Amino acid sequence: MRVRRVNGLGCHSRAQAGRHHPSWSHLQSLSQNWSDRPGSVRTDRSAAGSRGSTAGASRRMRNLEECMNANISPTNDLADVRERVAHKVDPADRYCGASIETAMHAILPHRIVLHVHCVNTIAWAVRQDAPVQLQRQMEGLRWQSIPYVPSGLPLAQEIEKVLSAFPRTDVLILGNHGLVLGGDDCGALEDLLFEVQRRLAISPRQVESTDYAVLAEIADGSSWDLPDNDEVHALATDPISREILSGGLLYPCQAIFSALWTPTPFRSVPCPDRKNQSESRYCSRPFLIIDGCGVVFSWSMSIAQRAMMSGLARVIQRISSSACHGTLWCLRESEGILGKPRGSEGINSINKRCTCHMRGRSSAG
């Protein structure tokens, strides 16, 4: 499957973000996936990062506009992909290296489609009452919410149902997932992105201080280390965050990028009495969320895992305390809700398909 390269590495900075929006900290996103129109299916696969991704989305829109204005010939596989979706065949199974979100992009009628996993959006999208609570914030926009379904063909089919009932929809809030925007003009779509983000902005909770002395004692001479991002410690020091984490996994990226398909490692543990206790008892864990103290990372943690933890902390700090008492949608692998098929396909296969969507930061033909 050939794809058009619009932007490669997609490096971001605070300065870039600031040129587009004065409050860049509320415009962070976990990953993004692109489709450009007409006549092509574009699968942009980007690693999950916790900073500056919305700035990257803005820059990619400018680069996309330049490519379209330059009359770069598009590939002609969109019709083929749509045909496969119509026959209930997931194009991600047909095209090697295609994003698991290809079907979703293909069925959307808009010339340009933007899919982002925004911190503020996810903080709303994990709430069962989000469709009701967002009515006022989203008033005047053509938007719909979709309860969680696994990415790929199931999500595409659910979106088709919504578009059939509400054909003018150009904003979709995906439960436990993220945000999808559609439009015909890059500049207008960028404006829409910032407008939605402005409306969905949530101020993070204030948290208690981190016990760096205890964390330093645990890390000293061990295989544990302190995170570079101090915001991660809120997962341990904030009682509401600990309660939310104890309920289960909130969104697929949490599982995919941590490579942990159970919520157990995300639940806080008591502060070890001795340094070697954390080594022996929790040696298989990539991180420890230490109750009331802070978080330590294993030296073996990957960049993606560390970024996932930063994004997770930002999401949870924006979930209302009133929402953690039976009103959060938590994902259950037993129901296939993480994207794991009920049939013979194993977890390794679906993990491989999901990471096609989010690894790399480049899209090669």
KASUL-V306803 format. One line per field, one symbol per residue. phi: phi as a letter, one per 20 degrees, with the letter a starting at -180 (. if undefined). psi: psi as a letter, one per 40 degrees, with the letter a starting at -180 (. if undefined). A space follows every 10 residues. Layout:
BEGIN
phi=???
psi=???
END
This chain:
BEGIN
phi=.eceeebefm fcbffffffd bfdffedfbe abcdcccemb dddedcffcd cmffffffff ffffgffffe lffffddfff ffffffemdf ffeedfnfff egffffefef fcccccdegf ffgefeefeg gffegffegn eecbdcgfcf foggfgfffg ffffecfefc ccdeglbrcc ccadcfffff ffgffffffe gcffffcffe efffffffff mdeebeffef fffffdeegf fffffffpfe bggfefeelc dcfgfeefdf fffcgfffff fcfeefbcee gmdqccdfge fffffffgff fffffffdeg ffeedmdded ecffemfenf ffeefeffff fffffgfcen mbcde
psi=hhihhdhcdf iiiddddddd hegddefiid iihihiiiei hhhhhiihie hedddddddd ddddddddde fhhiifeddd ddddddefhh ddedhheiie edddddehei dhhhhigidd ddddeehded dddedddehe igiiihihii iadddddddd dddddgeehe hhhhhfcahh iiiehddddd ddddddddde hhhiihiiii gddddddddh eaeiiiidhd ddedddehdd dddddedahd idddddeefh fiedeeiiii hididedddd dfdeieihhh hedaiiiide hidddddddd ddddddeehi deeegeehhi ihddeeeeeh ieaehidddd ddddeddeid eihi.
END
